[in-house]
Amino acid sequence: MVARDVLAQTTRLASSSVLLQVLFRVVTFGLNAFTVRYLARELLGVVNVRLTLLYSTVLFLAREAFRRACLSGSEKRNWTKTINLLWLTVPLGVIWSIFLGLVWLHLLEVPDPSVVPHYQTGVVAFGLSAVIELLGEPLWVLAQAHLFVRLKVIAESLSVLSKCLLTVILITLYPQWGLYIFSVAQVVYVSVLVMCYVIFFMMFLGSPEATKKSFPVARMKAVLPTMVEDETFVNWKEAQLTWSFFKQSFLKQVLTEGERYVMTFLNVLNFGDQGVYDIVNNLGSLVARFIFLPIEESFYIFFAKVLERGKSVKDQREDDVAMATNVLEMLLKLVLLIGLTITVFGYAYSQLALDIYGGSVLSSGTGPDLLRCYSLYVLFLAVNGVSECFTLALMCKEDVDRYNFVMLALSFTFLCISYFLTHWYGSVGFILANCFNMAIRIAHSIHYIYDYFKESPYRPLRALLPSPVLVLVYIISGVITAFSEVFFCCDKGWMARLTHISTGVLCFAATIITMFCTETKLISFVRNQ
């Protein structure tokens, strides 16, 4: 598959993933607004922080390294050995689920049963759901490696909608069930997700379309673990790369979910405050999950396919390097401008957004400051996602191992800073610690990218320097909207609020117009894709 075809399919995958994330977040957004009116904040805190952390931790530790290793390199591989390797995620997931489940049940603080009933059932159900999802891992990797965009959209859409619909029905009819509601909904979610992949491949494998595409797997039986005659059970090069990524994935999970680990294990916030933090966190991360995560996941595949891992820029094909450089530069510019826009306008409109969404429960206290800090954090997330996805796609095994030591030091530092900043600034301290964490990771990725391209004429990092005129417009917009918030928001009636909103719309329009005039290369890239 030539580089241009990979770019076209990757762009479609990223676009579909963005739409998918929009659906997820809109549904979750509405679900949170619904449940906060029916259930205690403590129950939401346990579900959205503690139990979700158990589920995500099991999945991350069991499969993340396998995904990165098995999606790297050429399509011309022994898929039987790759599938055999992927099936190791299931026993690994069972081990992690049992171990972490015991920790969640016996070492952590147990919620008050009168407020959060059926906690033990919730732990078992969320751990079991992670193992069920891992049963579909070989099919997921096959679909991702061959860029089956529609399958991912349909499968994840159906599973999320099933989960949310069931949750709403059970909350309405049986609110006293507590964690039973979310336990049943979680198991249904992963079951629908896995069945969508199974049904698709049962229909696709052996079909004329699969034959036409020369699909490397001919029947469903080949998706099961299979002994390879006179050869090893797995590809040892992939297995060694998986081990390197596994050591890194453990550290990356600590950094990604660090604040939840601190909340869960150190009890710096009660379950009610954890519930409020999670709602504000979900609201603040809307754009990050809508746009940045799909871009990172999709273009990791693009960079891994177009450029060969472990080879210097001089040893790569010139056309592939030119295309990858242009894509990297444009992606960095795109996410930088999105992040700057969120940071500038998020400062003045955080309190208004929370007041409309959750009333005084969210817009009073630390809620607005938390969302303002998250607006700044989005900027760090934006740059880190793209720079790190390029870096991880190109690192050789030795580079990954060295990176693991950096992540180890960063993990320890991050947890310490989170603990102290939370004691000093409350939940806002979590966001400040995350900003520090992302800044260090960005610095490492930028250093790698600079070294990679220094012996070539390409300079993709120049994308991190926006036009001075655009920067000036951002500053002016930030000042105007900040004064508008002081004079018109948020306890002066709806006419004052509308004035504040109108001011923001005018400043945003001026920013977009300036962007179109000064960033013509980026606009052309987005239109062409």
PyMOL commands that set and color helices and strands:
alter all, ss='L'
color gray80, all
select helices_A, chain A and resi 3-35+41-70+79-87+89-106+119-134+137-145+149-173+175-177+179-204+208-212+220-223+236-256+258-266+271-284+286-306+313-315+318-358+360-363+367-394+397-425+428-453+460-464+468-488+494-518+520-528
alter helices_A, ss='H'
color red, helices_A
deselect
rebuild
show_as cartoon
